[in-house]
Amino acid sequence: MIGYHFTGDTLRDGRPIPPIGEWLIHDGEIVPCKLGLHASKHPFDALQFAPGNILHRVSLCGYLVPHGDPVR
């Protein structure tokens, strides 16, 4: 699935933004907005969670947990 995620100068957990094409892997429990990697199906939905002004288009795979209904 393709998703979208906004960042500032770092990822939410403080890690540096990886180079284009590098996969990020989350091991452990997934709790929306607390634990895991974040993305939205649509860029407009990602805006409500945006900590910065850099928009990333990302590929998602594995176990995905929805946060709830999108804004639109």
All heavy atoms as TSV, in Angstrom:
chain	resi	resn	atom	element	x	y	z
A	1	MET	N	N	0.849	-1.170	0.000
A	1	MET	CA	C	0.000	0.000	0.000
A	1	MET	C	C	0.898	1.238	0.000
A	1	MET	O	O	1.937	1.255	0.633
A	1	MET	CB	C	-0.889	-0.021	1.243
A	1	MET	CG	C	-1.783	1.187	1.352
A	1	MET	SD	S	-2.888	1.091	2.777
A	1	MET	CE	C	-2.141	2.326	3.795
A	2	ILE	N	N	0.468	2.257	-0.682
A	2	ILE	CA	C	1.170	3.539	-0.684
A	2	ILE	C	C	0.545	4.421	0.390
A	2	ILE	O	O	-0.672	4.468	0.545
A	2	ILE	CB	C	1.063	4.226	-2.062
A	2	ILE	CG1	C	1.748	3.383	-3.127
A	2	ILE	CG2	C	1.657	5.630	-2.027
A	2	ILE	CD1	C	3.233	3.182	-2.915
A	3	GLY	N	N	1.368	5.115	1.141
A	3	GLY	CA	C	0.889	6.011	2.180
A	3	GLY	C	C	1.675	7.313	2.162
A	3	GLY	O	O	2.626	7.474	1.381
A	4	TYR	N	N	1.295	8.228	3.031
A	4	TYR	CA	C	1.920	9.544	3.113
A	4	TYR	C	C	2.186	9.878	4.566
A	4	TYR	O	O	1.407	9.521	5.463
A	4	TYR	CB	C	1.014	10.608	2.476
A	4	TYR	CG	C	0.806	10.338	1.015
A	4	TYR	CD1	C	-0.237	9.527	0.576
A	4	TYR	CD2	C	1.697	10.841	0.073
A	4	TYR	CE1	C	-0.407	9.247	-0.766
A	4	TYR	CE2	C	1.521	10.566	-1.273
A	4	TYR	CZ	C	0.481	9.762	-1.686
A	4	TYR	OH	O	0.321	9.474	-3.012
A	5	HIS	N	N	3.301	10.565	4.788
A	5	HIS	CA	C	3.714	10.909	6.150
A	5	HIS	C	C	4.482	12.223	6.121
A	5	HIS	O	O	5.331	12.420	5.252
A	5	HIS	CB	C	4.601	9.787	6.699
A	5	HIS	CG	C	5.125	10.042	8.063
A	5	HIS	ND1	N	4.338	9.984	9.178
A	5	HIS	CD2	C	6.370	10.356	8.498
A	5	HIS	CE1	C	5.070	10.256	10.235
A	5	HIS	NE2	N	6.310	10.494	9.855
A	6	PHE	N	N	4.161	13.118	7.012
A	6	PHE	CA	C	4.887	14.377	7.142
A	6	PHE	C	C	5.929	14.253	8.247
A	6	PHE	O	O	5.697	13.572	9.246
A	6	PHE	CB	C	3.936	15.524	7.519
A	6	PHE	CG	C	3.133	16.053	6.378
A	6	PHE	CD1	C	1.885	15.523	6.082
A	6	PHE	CD2	C	3.618	17.088	5.602
A	6	PHE	CE1	C	1.131	16.026	5.041
A	6	PHE	CE2	C	2.873	17.595	4.546
A	6	PHE	CZ	C	1.624	17.060	4.271
A	7	THR	N	N	7.058	14.912	8.069
A	7	THR	CA	C	8.059	14.998	9.132
A	7	THR	C	C	8.589	16.422	9.209
A	7	THR	O	O	8.382	17.225	8.310
A	7	THR	CB	C	9.276	14.077	8.885
A	7	THR	OG1	O	9.973	14.523	7.719
A	7	THR	CG2	C	8.877	12.629	8.739
A	8	GLY	N	N	9.307	16.670	10.283
A	8	GLY	CA	C	10.127	17.868	10.406
A	8	GLY	C	C	11.539	17.462	10.007
A	8	GLY	O	O	11.741	16.773	9.009
A	9	ASP	N	N	12.506	17.819	10.811
A	9	ASP	CA	C	13.909	17.493	10.521
A	9	ASP	C	C	14.280	16.056	10.880
A	9	ASP	O	O	15.324	15.556	10.467
A	9	ASP	CB	C	14.834	18.448	11.280
A	9	ASP	CG	C	14.683	19.882	10.788
A	9	ASP	OD1	O	14.347	20.077	9.600
A	9	ASP	OD2	O	14.893	20.796	11.596
A	10	THR	N	N	13.442	15.395	11.707
A	10	THR	CA	C	13.689	14.001	12.106
A	10	THR	C	C	12.372	13.236	12.082
A	10	THR	O	O	11.299	13.830	11.923
A	10	THR	CB	C	14.267	13.923	13.536
A	10	THR	OG1	O	13.287	14.431	14.450
A	10	THR	CG2	C	15.573	14.695	13.677
A	11	LEU	N	N	12.452	11.934	12.281
A	11	LEU	CA	C	11.241	11.136	12.469
A	11	LEU	C	C	10.670	11.454	13.844
A	11	LEU	O	O	11.327	12.065	14.690
A	11	LEU	CB	C	11.572	9.652	12.361
A	11	LEU	CG	C	12.114	9.191	11.003
A	11	LEU	CD1	C	12.482	7.712	11.050
A	11	LEU	CD2	C	11.111	9.453	9.899
A	12	ARG	N	N	9.447	11.023	14.109
A	12	ARG	CA	C	8.790	11.322	15.388
A	12	ARG	C	C	9.580	10.807	16.592
A	12	ARG	O	O	9.541	11.399	17.666
A	12	ARG	CB	C	7.388	10.721	15.433
A	12	ARG	CG	C	6.404	11.460	14.575
A	12	ARG	CD	C	5.034	10.796	14.716
A	12	ARG	NE	N	4.081	11.428	13.844
A	12	ARG	CZ	C	3.260	12.403	14.213
A	12	ARG	NH1	N	3.295	12.850	15.443
A	12	ARG	NH2	N	2.412	12.922	13.361
A	13	ASP	N	N	10.270	9.687	16.409
A	13	ASP	CA	C	11.023	9.122	17.537
A	13	ASP	C	C	12.430	9.701	17.655
A	13	ASP	O	O	13.234	9.243	18.451
A	13	ASP	CB	C	11.078	7.599	17.438
A	13	ASP	CG	C	11.814	7.089	16.213
A	13	ASP	OD1	O	12.373	7.895	15.443
A	13	ASP	OD2	O	11.826	5.855	16.021
A	14	GLY	N	N	12.739	10.712	16.845
A	14	GLY	CA	C	14.031	11.380	16.928
A	14	GLY	C	C	15.094	10.852	15.992
A	14	GLY	O	O	16.155	11.449	15.843
A	15	ARG	N	N	14.814	9.713	15.342
A	15	ARG	CA	C	15.794	9.162	14.389
A	15	ARG	C	C	15.904	10.087	13.182
A	15	ARG	O	O	14.948	10.761	12.816
A	15	ARG	CB	C	15.370	7.773	13.901
A	15	ARG	CG	C	15.488	6.699	14.947
A	15	ARG	CD	C	15.148	5.352	14.375
A	15	ARG	NE	N	13.701	5.257	14.179
A	15	ARG	CZ	C	13.100	4.266	13.541
A	15	ARG	NH1	N	13.803	3.273	13.025
A	15	ARG	NH2	N	11.799	4.249	13.417
A	16	PRO	N	N	17.090	10.091	12.537
A	16	PRO	CA	C	17.222	10.893	11.320
A	16	PRO	C	C	16.342	10.344	10.206
A	16	PRO	O	O	16.013	9.153	10.177
A	16	PRO	CB	C	18.699	10.773	10.960
A	16	PRO	CG	C	19.203	9.596	11.713
A	16	PRO	CD	C	18.300	9.387	12.887
A	17	ILE	N	N	15.944	11.203	9.285
A	17	ILE	CA	C	15.164	10.766	8.127
A	17	ILE	C	C	16.074	9.906	7.259
A	17	ILE	O	O	17.176	10.333	6.903
A	17	ILE	CB	C	14.624	11.979	7.352
A	17	ILE	CG1	C	13.652	12.743	8.262
A	17	ILE	CG2	C	13.946	11.556	6.056
A	17	ILE	CD1	C	13.197	14.062	7.721
A	18	PRO	N	N	15.642	8.690	6.930
A	18	PRO	CA	C	16.508	7.791	6.158
A	18	PRO	C	C	16.614	8.231	4.695
A	18	PRO	O	O	15.762	8.969	4.197
A	18	PRO	CB	C	15.806	6.440	6.264
A	18	PRO	CG	C	14.370	6.785	6.471
A	18	PRO	CD	C	14.370	8.069	7.260
A	19	PRO	N	N	17.647	7.756	4.018
A	19	PRO	CA	C	17.763	8.053	2.584
A	19	PRO	C	C	16.583	7.460	1.810
A	19	PRO	O	O	15.975	6.475	2.238
A	19	PRO	CB	C	19.058	7.363	2.173
A	19	PRO	CG	C	19.772	7.038	3.425
A	19	PRO	CD	C	18.744	6.957	4.510
A	20	ILE	N	N	16.267	8.045	0.664
A	20	ILE	CA	C	15.199	7.534	-0.196
A	20	ILE	C	C	15.499	6.083	-0.550
A	20	ILE	O	O	16.622	5.736	-0.907
A	20	ILE	CB	C	15.072	8.391	-1.467
A	20	ILE	CG1	C	14.591	9.783	-1.091
A	20	ILE	CG2	C	14.129	7.748	-2.480
A	20	ILE	CD1	C	14.602	10.773	-2.225
A	21	GLY	N	N	14.499	5.232	-0.420
A	21	GLY	CA	C	14.638	3.820	-0.755
A	21	GLY	C	C	14.993	2.934	0.422
A	21	GLY	O	O	14.896	1.717	0.325
A	22	GLU	N	N	15.378	3.506	1.549
A	22	GLU	CA	C	15.718	2.695	2.725
A	22	GLU	C	C	14.440	2.334	3.471
A	22	GLU	O	O	13.624	3.191	3.788
A	22	GLU	CB	C	16.657	3.464	3.653
A	22	GLU	CG	C	17.079	2.651	4.859
A	22	GLU	CD	C	18.062	3.395	5.729
A	22	GLU	OE1	O	19.056	3.926	5.182
A	22	GLU	OE2	O	17.843	3.469	6.947
A	23	TRP	N	N	14.276	1.044	3.763
A	23	TRP	CA	C	13.102	0.566	4.484
A	23	TRP	C	C	13.299	0.754	5.978
A	23	TRP	O	O	14.371	0.505	6.512
A	23	TRP	CB	C	12.875	-0.920	4.205
A	23	TRP	CG	C	12.242	-1.170	2.879
A	23	TRP	CD1	C	12.885	-1.360	1.700
A	23	TRP	CD2	C	10.852	-1.259	2.602
A	23	TRP	NE1	N	11.972	-1.547	0.698
A	23	TRP	CE2	C	10.719	-1.503	1.222
A	23	TRP	CE3	C	9.707	-1.164	3.383
A	23	TRP	CZ2	C	9.476	-1.644	0.613
A	23	TRP	CZ3	C	8.478	-1.314	2.762
A	23	TRP	CH2	C	8.374	-1.545	1.402
A	24	LEU	N	N	12.237	1.185	6.667
A	24	LEU	CA	C	12.219	1.234	8.125
A	24	LEU	C	C	11.398	0.049	8.614
A	24	LEU	O	O	10.371	-0.287	8.025
A	24	LEU	CB	C	11.582	2.531	8.617
A	24	LEU	CG	C	12.301	3.816	8.249
A	24	LEU	CD1	C	11.494	5.017	8.732
A	24	LEU	CD2	C	13.679	3.839	8.850
A	25	ILE	N	N	11.835	-0.563	9.692
A	25	ILE	CA	C	11.139	-1.716	10.253
A	25	ILE	C	C	10.836	-1.437	11.712
A	25	ILE	O	O	11.703	-0.984	12.457
A	25	ILE	CB	C	11.996	-2.988	10.118
A	25	ILE	CG1	C	12.238	-3.291	8.637
A	25	ILE	CG2	C	11.327	-4.163	10.822
A	25	ILE	CD1	C	13.220	-4.401	8.395
A	26	HIS	N	N	9.602	-1.694	12.107
A	26	HIS	CA	C	9.216	-1.565	13.517
A	26	HIS	C	C	9.022	-2.958	14.076
A	26	HIS	O	O	8.197	-3.723	13.586
A	26	HIS	CB	C	7.933	-0.752	13.658
A	26	HIS	CG	C	7.436	-0.719	15.070
A	26	HIS	ND1	N	8.034	0.060	16.029
A	26	HIS	CD2	C	6.433	-1.382	15.685
A	26	HIS	CE1	C	7.415	-0.125	17.180
A	26	HIS	NE2	N	6.434	-0.990	16.993
A	27	ASP	N	N	9.775	-3.296	15.095
A	27	ASP	CA	C	9.592	-4.559	15.808
A	27	ASP	C	C	8.890	-4.258	17.121
A	27	ASP	O	O	9.295	-3.356	17.849
A	27	ASP	CB	C	10.945	-5.216	16.103
A	27	ASP	CG	C	11.603	-5.757	14.850
A	27	ASP	OD1	O	10.880	-6.263	13.973
A	27	ASP	OD2	O	12.840	-5.665	14.751
A	28	GLY	N	N	7.858	-4.993	17.402
A	28	GLY	CA	C	7.152	-4.792	18.662
A	28	GLY	C	C	5.701	-4.455	18.448
A	28	GLY	O	O	5.169	-4.521	17.341
A	29	GLU	N	N	5.064	-4.088	19.534
A	29	GLU	CA	C	3.644	-3.773	19.528
A	29	GLU	C	C	3.363	-2.545	18.662
A	29	GLU	O	O	4.188	-1.638	18.554
A	29	GLU	CB	C	3.187	-3.493	20.963
A	29	GLU	CG	C	1.715	-3.276	21.104
A	29	GLU	CD	C	1.289	-3.035	22.546
A	29	GLU	OE1	O	2.155	-2.871	23.429
A	29	GLU	OE2	O	0.072	-2.985	22.773
A	30	ILE	N	N	2.185	-2.534	18.037
A	30	ILE	CA	C	1.741	-1.386	17.242
A	30	ILE	C	C	0.531	-0.775	17.936
A	30	ILE	O	O	-0.475	-1.440	18.157
A	30	ILE	CB	C	1.369	-1.805	15.804
A	30	ILE	CG1	C	2.598	-2.365	15.098
A	30	ILE	CG2	C	0.788	-0.631	15.035
A	30	ILE	CD1	C	2.310	-2.966	13.753
A	31	VAL	N	N	0.667	0.492	18.316
A	31	VAL	CA	C	-0.425	1.248	18.937
A	31	VAL	C	C	-0.511	2.571	18.188
A	31	VAL	O	O	0.435	3.361	18.226
A	31	VAL	CB	C	-0.157	1.503	20.441
A	31	VAL	CG1	C	-1.298	2.315	21.045
A	31	VAL	CG2	C	0.044	0.199	21.193
A	32	PRO	N	N	-1.628	2.813	17.460
A	32	PRO	CA	C	-1.727	4.048	16.682
A	32	PRO	C	C	-1.392	5.287	17.516
A	32	PRO	O	O	-1.860	5.437	18.640
A	32	PRO	CB	C	-3.183	4.060	16.215
A	32	PRO	CG	C	-3.544	2.604	16.144
A	32	PRO	CD	C	-2.823	1.974	17.306
A	33	CYS	N	N	-0.550	6.132	16.943
A	33	CYS	CA	C	-0.097	7.401	17.528
A	33	CYS	C	C	0.788	7.248	18.754
A	33	CYS	O	O	1.103	8.224	19.417
A	33	CYS	CB	C	-1.271	8.321	17.850
A	33	CYS	SG	S	-2.062	8.934	16.359
A	34	LYS	N	N	1.209	6.020	19.081
A	34	LYS	CA	C	2.092	5.819	20.228
A	34	LYS	C	C	3.294	4.952	19.865
A	34	LYS	O	O	4.424	5.334	20.138
A	34	LYS	CB	C	1.325	5.199	21.389
A	34	LYS	CG	C	0.285	6.126	21.970
A	34	LYS	CD	C	-0.353	5.559	23.188
A	34	LYS	CE	C	-1.405	6.543	23.677
A	34	LYS	NZ	N	-2.041	6.122	24.875
A	35	LEU	N	N	3.059	3.783	19.303
A	35	LEU	CA	C	4.135	2.849	18.960
A	35	LEU	C	C	3.977	2.376	17.526
A	35	LEU	O	O	2.902	1.936	17.142
A	35	LEU	CB	C	4.102	1.609	19.870
A	35	LEU	CG	C	4.337	1.826	21.359
A	35	LEU	CD1	C	4.073	0.534	22.124
A	35	LEU	CD2	C	5.757	2.291	21.599
A	36	GLY	N	N	5.034	2.465	16.745
A	36	GLY	CA	C	5.009	2.013	15.359
A	36	GLY	C	C	5.404	3.137	14.421
A	36	GLY	O	O	5.804	4.221	14.849
A	37	LEU	N	N	5.305	2.853	13.145
A	37	LEU	CA	C	5.583	3.851	12.114
A	37	LEU	C	C	4.243	4.406	11.628
A	37	LEU	O	O	3.248	3.687	11.602
A	37	LEU	CB	C	6.370	3.213	10.971
A	37	LEU	CG	C	7.725	2.632	11.384
A	37	LEU	CD1	C	8.335	1.831	10.251
A	37	LEU	CD2	C	8.666	3.738	11.825
A	38	HIS	N	N	4.214	5.669	11.263
A	38	HIS	CA	C	2.967	6.345	10.938
A	38	HIS	C	C	2.874	6.674	9.453
A	38	HIS	O	O	3.863	7.074	8.859
A	38	HIS	CB	C	2.861	7.661	11.718
A	38	HIS	CG	C	2.891	7.484	13.191
A	38	HIS	ND1	N	4.041	7.234	13.878
A	38	HIS	CD2	C	1.904	7.517	14.103
A	38	HIS	CE1	C	3.769	7.123	15.161
A	38	HIS	NE2	N	2.481	7.286	15.327
A	39	ALA	N	N	1.665	6.547	8.902
A	39	ALA	CA	C	1.384	6.961	7.525
A	39	ALA	C	C	-0.128	7.031	7.348
A	39	ALA	O	O	-0.877	6.430	8.115
A	39	ALA	CB	C	1.988	5.995	6.517
A	40	SER	N	N	-0.566	7.755	6.353
A	40	SER	CA	C	-1.983	7.883	6.017
A	40	SER	C	C	-2.178	7.509	4.550
A	40	SER	O	O	-1.269	7.663	3.739
A	40	SER	CB	C	-2.459	9.324	6.236
A	40	SER	OG	O	-2.322	9.700	7.578
A	41	LYS	N	N	-3.381	7.039	4.218
A	41	LYS	CA	C	-3.675	6.674	2.827
A	41	LYS	C	C	-3.640	7.875	1.898
A	41	LYS	O	O	-3.292	7.752	0.741
A	41	LYS	CB	C	-5.046	6.006	2.719
A	41	LYS	CG	C	-5.069	4.581	3.141
A	41	LYS	CD	C	-6.433	3.987	2.827
A	41	LYS	CE	C	-6.478	2.517	3.132
A	41	LYS	NZ	N	-7.760	1.934	2.744
A	42	HIS	N	N	-4.052	9.048	2.382
A	42	HIS	CA	C	-4.137	10.250	1.563
A	42	HIS	C	C	-3.329	11.374	2.207
A	42	HIS	O	O	-3.331	11.514	3.436
A	42	HIS	CB	C	-5.596	10.693	1.411
A	42	HIS	CG	C	-6.467	9.631	0.832
A	42	HIS	ND1	N	-6.456	9.313	-0.500
A	42	HIS	CD2	C	-7.351	8.783	1.410
A	42	HIS	CE1	C	-7.312	8.327	-0.721
A	42	HIS	NE2	N	-7.856	7.984	0.420
A	43	PRO	N	N	-2.645	12.191	1.404
A	43	PRO	CA	C	-1.856	13.287	1.972
A	43	PRO	C	C	-2.680	14.240	2.829
A	43	PRO	O	O	-2.206	14.724	3.846
A	43	PRO	CB	C	-1.278	14.010	0.766
A	43	PRO	CG	C	-1.525	13.168	-0.415
A	43	PRO	CD	C	-2.545	12.146	-0.052
A	44	PHE	N	N	-3.929	14.504	2.447
A	44	PHE	CA	C	-4.770	15.415	3.230
A	44	PHE	C	C	-5.053	14.847	4.619
A	44	PHE	O	O	-5.123	15.579	5.595
A	44	PHE	CB	C	-6.067	15.739	2.502
A	44	PHE	CG	C	-5.860	16.597	1.290
A	44	PHE	CD1	C	-6.141	16.110	0.027
A	44	PHE	CD2	C	-5.362	17.884	1.416
A	44	PHE	CE1	C	-5.933	16.898	-1.093
A	44	PHE	CE2	C	-5.151	18.682	0.302
A	44	PHE	CZ	C	-5.438	18.185	-0.956
A	45	ASP	N	N	-5.203	13.519	4.712
A	45	ASP	CA	C	-5.413	12.893	6.015
A	45	ASP	C	C	-4.157	13.007	6.876
A	45	ASP	O	O	-4.236	13.174	8.087
A	45	ASP	CB	C	-5.783	11.419	5.854
A	45	ASP	CG	C	-7.099	11.224	5.121
A	45	ASP	OD1	O	-7.946	12.136	5.167
A	45	ASP	OD2	O	-7.265	10.170	4.492
A	46	ALA	N	N	-2.982	12.939	6.241
A	46	ALA	CA	C	-1.719	13.027	6.979
A	46	ALA	C	C	-1.499	14.410	7.574
A	46	ALA	O	O	-0.772	14.556	8.559
A	46	ALA	CB	C	-0.558	12.664	6.048
A	47	LEU	N	N	-2.144	15.440	7.018
A	47	LEU	CA	C	-1.960	16.811	7.509
A	47	LEU	C	C	-2.325	16.971	8.985
A	47	LEU	O	O	-1.680	17.721	9.711
A	47	LEU	CB	C	-2.784	17.798	6.688
A	47	LEU	CG	C	-2.167	18.260	5.384
A	47	LEU	CD1	C	-3.188	19.073	4.596
A	47	LEU	CD2	C	-0.910	19.060	5.627
A	48	GLN	N	N	-3.351	16.259	9.449
A	48	GLN	CA	C	-3.769	16.420	10.842
A	48	GLN	C	C	-2.732	15.893	11.826
A	48	GLN	O	O	-2.776	16.222	13.010
A	48	GLN	CB	C	-5.124	15.763	11.073
A	48	GLN	CG	C	-5.112	14.259	10.987
A	48	GLN	CD	C	-6.475	13.673	11.235
A	48	GLN	OE1	O	-7.206	14.142	12.103
A	48	GLN	NE2	N	-6.825	12.647	10.484
A	49	PHE	N	N	-1.773	15.087	11.340
A	49	PHE	CA	C	-0.733	14.530	12.204
A	49	PHE	C	C	0.635	15.140	11.911
A	49	PHE	O	O	1.646	14.697	12.449
A	49	PHE	CB	C	-0.644	13.011	11.999
A	49	PHE	CG	C	-1.963	12.306	12.193
A	49	PHE	CD1	C	-2.653	11.797	11.108
A	49	PHE	CD2	C	-2.513	12.166	13.453
A	49	PHE	CE1	C	-3.861	11.145	11.273
A	49	PHE	CE2	C	-3.728	11.525	13.638
A	49	PHE	CZ	C	-4.396	11.015	12.544
A	50	ALA	N	N	0.695	16.146	11.041
A	50	ALA	CA	C	1.962	16.675	10.528
A	50	ALA	C	C	2.760	17.425	11.600
A	50	ALA	O	O	2.322	18.456	12.076
A	50	ALA	CB	C	1.707	17.587	9.335
A	51	PRO	N	N	3.965	16.904	11.949
A	51	PRO	CA	C	4.824	17.630	12.868
A	51	PRO	C	C	5.770	18.587	12.138
A	51	PRO	O	O	6.538	19.300	12.763
A	51	PRO	CB	C	5.608	16.524	13.558
A	51	PRO	CG	C	5.741	15.478	12.509
A	51	PRO	CD	C	4.462	15.556	11.704
A	52	GLY	N	N	5.733	18.569	10.811
A	52	GLY	CA	C	6.621	19.418	10.017
A	52	GLY	C	C	6.091	19.560	8.604
A	52	GLY	O	O	4.995	19.091	8.290
A	53	ASN	N	N	6.882	20.174	7.736
A	53	ASN	CA	C	6.384	20.487	6.391
A	53	ASN	C	C	6.971	19.620	5.281
A	53	ASN	O	O	6.804	19.930	4.118
A	53	ASN	CB	C	6.626	21.961	6.086
A	53	ASN	CG	C	8.101	22.318	6.105
A	53	ASN	OD1	O	8.940	21.489	6.390
A	53	ASN	ND2	N	8.402	23.559	5.794
A	54	ILE	N	N	7.622	18.528	5.609
A	54	ILE	CA	C	8.184	17.643	4.584
A	54	ILE	C	C	7.237	16.458	4.395
A	54	ILE	O	O	6.979	15.702	5.330
A	54	ILE	CB	C	9.586	17.130	4.986
A	54	ILE	CG1	C	10.523	18.300	5.241
A	54	ILE	CG2	C	10.140	16.214	3.883
A	54	ILE	CD1	C	11.833	17.892	5.893
A	55	LEU	N	N	6.699	16.307	3.173
A	55	LEU	CA	C	5.782	15.217	2.862
A	55	LEU	C	C	6.561	14.077	2.218
A	55	LEU	O	O	7.309	14.277	1.268
A	55	LEU	CB	C	4.677	15.688	1.907
A	55	LEU	CG	C	3.704	14.616	1.425
A	55	LEU	CD1	C	2.926	14.018	2.584
A	55	LEU	CD2	C	2.766	15.204	0.381
A	56	HIS	N	N	6.359	12.860	2.750
A	56	HIS	CA	C	7.000	11.664	2.212
A	56	HIS	C	C	5.930	10.731	1.646
A	56	HIS	O	O	4.885	10.539	2.264
A	56	HIS	CB	C	7.748	10.896	3.315
A	56	HIS	CG	C	8.745	11.728	4.038
A	56	HIS	ND1	N	10.054	11.808	3.651
A	56	HIS	CD2	C	8.615	12.527	5.121
A	56	HIS	CE1	C	10.704	12.613	4.477
A	56	HIS	NE2	N	9.847	13.068	5.372
A	57	ARG	N	N	6.195	10.175	0.477
A	57	ARG	CA	C	5.349	9.128	-0.100
A	57	ARG	C	C	6.040	7.824	0.260
A	57	ARG	O	O	7.220	7.636	-0.056
A	57	ARG	CB	C	5.258	9.293	-1.611
A	57	ARG	CG	C	4.361	8.290	-2.279
A	57	ARG	CD	C	4.254	8.643	-3.765
A	57	ARG	NE	N	3.399	7.723	-4.440
A	57	ARG	CZ	C	3.834	6.726	-5.205
A	57	ARG	NH1	N	5.125	6.548	-5.402
A	57	ARG	NH2	N	2.982	5.929	-5.788
A	58	VAL	N	N	5.346	6.923	0.950
A	58	VAL	CA	C	5.974	5.724	1.489
A	58	VAL	C	C	5.237	4.466	1.045
A	58	VAL	O	O	4.046	4.497	0.739
A	58	VAL	CB	C	6.033	5.777	3.037
A	58	VAL	CG1	C	6.879	6.952	3.507
A	58	VAL	CG2	C	4.645	5.865	3.650
A	59	SER	N	N	5.953	3.359	1.006
A	59	SER	CA	C	5.370	2.041	0.749
A	59	SER	C	C	5.195	1.340	2.086
A	59	SER	O	O	6.111	1.321	2.905
A	59	SER	CB	C	6.286	1.207	-0.143
A	59	SER	OG	O	6.417	1.795	-1.409
A	60	LEU	N	N	4.010	0.768	2.287
A	60	LEU	CA	C	3.706	0.090	3.538
A	60	LEU	C	C	3.469	-1.386	3.278
A	60	LEU	O	O	2.854	-1.753	2.282
A	60	LEU	CB	C	2.449	0.681	4.175
A	60	LEU	CG	C	2.432	2.191	4.375
A	60	LEU	CD1	C	1.040	2.655	4.761
A	60	LEU	CD2	C	3.434	2.594	5.426
A	61	CYS	N	N	3.942	-2.220	4.182
A	61	CYS	CA	C	3.634	-3.647	4.090
A	61	CYS	C	C	3.674	-4.235	5.492
A	61	CYS	O	O	4.122	-3.599	6.434
A	61	CYS	CB	C	4.614	-4.357	3.159
A	61	CYS	SG	S	6.298	-4.430	3.767
A	62	GLY	N	N	3.187	-5.439	5.625
A	62	GLY	CA	C	3.174	-6.091	6.928
A	62	GLY	C	C	1.863	-5.866	7.641
A	62	GLY	O	O	0.816	-5.661	7.023
A	63	TYR	N	N	1.913	-5.873	8.941
A	63	TYR	CA	C	0.732	-5.721	9.788
A	63	TYR	C	C	0.410	-4.237	9.923
A	63	TYR	O	O	1.191	-3.477	10.494
A	63	TYR	CB	C	1.006	-6.358	11.153
A	63	TYR	CG	C	-0.152	-6.324	12.101
A	63	TYR	CD1	C	-1.343	-6.987	11.788
A	63	TYR	CD2	C	-0.068	-5.652	13.290
A	63	TYR	CE1	C	-2.410	-6.955	12.654
A	63	TYR	CE2	C	-1.131	-5.618	14.169
A	63	TYR	CZ	C	-2.299	-6.275	13.847
A	63	TYR	OH	O	-3.362	-6.242	14.703
A	64	LEU	N	N	-0.729	-3.803	9.399
A	64	LEU	CA	C	-1.136	-2.393	9.426
A	64	LEU	C	C	-2.329	-2.231	10.353
A	64	LEU	O	O	-3.291	-2.994	10.281
A	64	LEU	CB	C	-1.500	-1.913	8.024
A	64	LEU	CG	C	-0.435	-2.114	6.942
A	64	LEU	CD1	C	-0.974	-1.683	5.586
A	64	LEU	CD2	C	0.827	-1.352	7.283
A	65	VAL	N	N	-2.283	-1.241	11.234
A	65	VAL	CA	C	-3.360	-0.978	12.181
A	65	VAL	C	C	-3.958	0.384	11.853
A	65	VAL	O	O	-3.260	1.392	11.942
A	65	VAL	CB	C	-2.845	-0.983	13.638
A	65	VAL	CG1	C	-3.966	-0.641	14.603
A	65	VAL	CG2	C	-2.219	-2.318	13.987
A	66	PRO	N	N	-5.232	0.442	11.465
A	66	PRO	CA	C	-5.836	1.737	11.155
A	66	PRO	C	C	-6.049	2.552	12.426
A	66	PRO	O	O	-6.319	2.007	13.500
A	66	PRO	CB	C	-7.164	1.380	10.499
A	66	PRO	CG	C	-7.478	0.011	10.997
A	66	PRO	CD	C	-6.162	-0.660	11.258
A	67	HIS	N	N	-5.939	3.876	12.289
A	67	HIS	CA	C	-6.134	4.784	13.408
A	67	HIS	C	C	-7.611	5.066	13.625
A	67	HIS	O	O	-8.062	5.285	14.731
A	67	HIS	CB	C	-5.390	6.099	13.143
A	67	HIS	CG	C	-5.524	7.097	14.231
A	67	HIS	ND1	N	-6.559	8.010	14.273
A	67	HIS	CD2	C	-4.785	7.336	15.338
A	67	HIS	CE1	C	-6.429	8.760	15.348
A	67	HIS	NE2	N	-5.364	8.377	16.008
A	68	GLY	N	N	-8.375	5.082	12.568
A	68	GLY	CA	C	-9.798	5.412	12.634
A	68	GLY	C	C	-10.214	6.070	11.335
A	68	GLY	O	O	-9.520	6.002	10.338
A	69	ASP	N	N	-11.355	6.722	11.356
A	69	ASP	CA	C	-11.872	7.360	10.148
A	69	ASP	C	C	-11.019	8.563	9.754
A	69	ASP	O	O	-10.669	9.359	10.610
A	69	ASP	CB	C	-13.312	7.827	10.372
A	69	ASP	CG	C	-14.273	6.657	10.547
A	69	ASP	OD1	O	-13.983	5.589	9.971
A	69	ASP	OD2	O	-15.262	6.816	11.252
A	70	PRO	N	N	-10.699	8.691	8.463
A	70	PRO	CA	C	-9.969	9.874	8.017
A	70	PRO	C	C	-10.841	11.119	8.125
A	70	PRO	O	O	-12.057	11.039	8.268
A	70	PRO	CB	C	-9.616	9.559	6.559
A	70	PRO	CG	C	-10.578	8.513	6.150
A	70	PRO	CD	C	-10.972	7.765	7.385
A	71	VAL	N	N	-10.202	12.262	8.042
A	71	VAL	CA	C	-10.911	13.548	8.163
A	71	VAL	C	C	-11.905	13.728	7.033
A	71	VAL	O	O	-12.986	14.225	7.215
A	71	VAL	CB	C	-9.878	14.711	8.176
A	71	VAL	CG1	C	-10.591	16.044	8.181
A	71	VAL	CG2	C	-8.971	14.577	9.374
A	72	ARG	N	N	-11.515	13.339	5.795
A	72	ARG	CA	C	-12.384	13.579	4.642
A	72	ARG	C	C	-13.505	12.592	4.588
A	72	ARG	O	O	-13.492	11.529	5.018
A	72	ARG	CB	C	-11.599	13.495	3.344
A	72	ARG	CG	C	-10.436	14.410	3.316
A	72	ARG	CD	C	-9.685	14.408	2.001
A	72	ARG	NE	N	-8.957	13.170	1.803
A	72	ARG	CZ	C	-9.164	12.332	0.795
A	72	ARG	NH1	N	-10.087	12.558	-0.080
A	72	ARG	NH2	N	-8.449	11.258	0.668
